[in-house]
């Protein structure tokens, strides 16, 4: 996952010199004890990937793998 973030950073840096990479939880479903999270990864407010997981960290991992 760290390698992917470096690639995203490099691409965005080449575009305009500044990068802002962030993960955003866009949806939470299920009861408190069994939530599912949907997360998107953005670079300079451009969505590059999306993932779903049983934890925010797992969703972020799948998100990075999909971009």
N, C-alpha and C positions, 0 to 999 in steps of 0.2 A: 504494500500500500504506500509506503514512503516513497518508493521509486516513482509510482504514478503521480504523486503530488509534485515531485520534482519535475516531471515531464510537463504537467499542467502549468506549473510555475514558469518554466522556460518558454512555453508557447505563449502564455499571456504576457510575459515580459517582452517578448519579441514584438508583440502587437502594439503596445503603447507605453511600455516602460514601467508601469505600476501594476501590481497584482494584489488581489484580495480574494483568497480562497476561503470558503466557508461551507459548513454543512448546515442544513436547515431541516428540522423536523416538519414535514408538511401534513402528516396525518398520524394520529394515534387511535388504535381501535382495540376493543376488548376490555375486560374488567381490569381493575387496578393490579390484581395479582397475576395477570396473564396478558399483558399488553403486547401489541404488535406495532412497530414503528415504521413509517415510510419516510425516508430521508432523501434529499437531493444534495448534490455537491455543485457549488457554483464557483466560477472564477470571474471576477469583475461583473457579478450579477448575471452571468450567462450560465444556464444550467448545462452541465456536462455529463451528469449521470444520476441514476436514481437507484435506490435499494430498499429492501424490506427485511426486517429482522425482529427477533424477540427481545433485543436490547438495542439501545441507540448505537452502541459501538458496533454490533453485528450489522445493523442496517448501513452504517457508514462504510464498513468493510465491503459489503456487497455493492454499495453505491460506487465506490472507487473502482471496483472490479468491472463494473458495467460501463465506465466511461472510457 
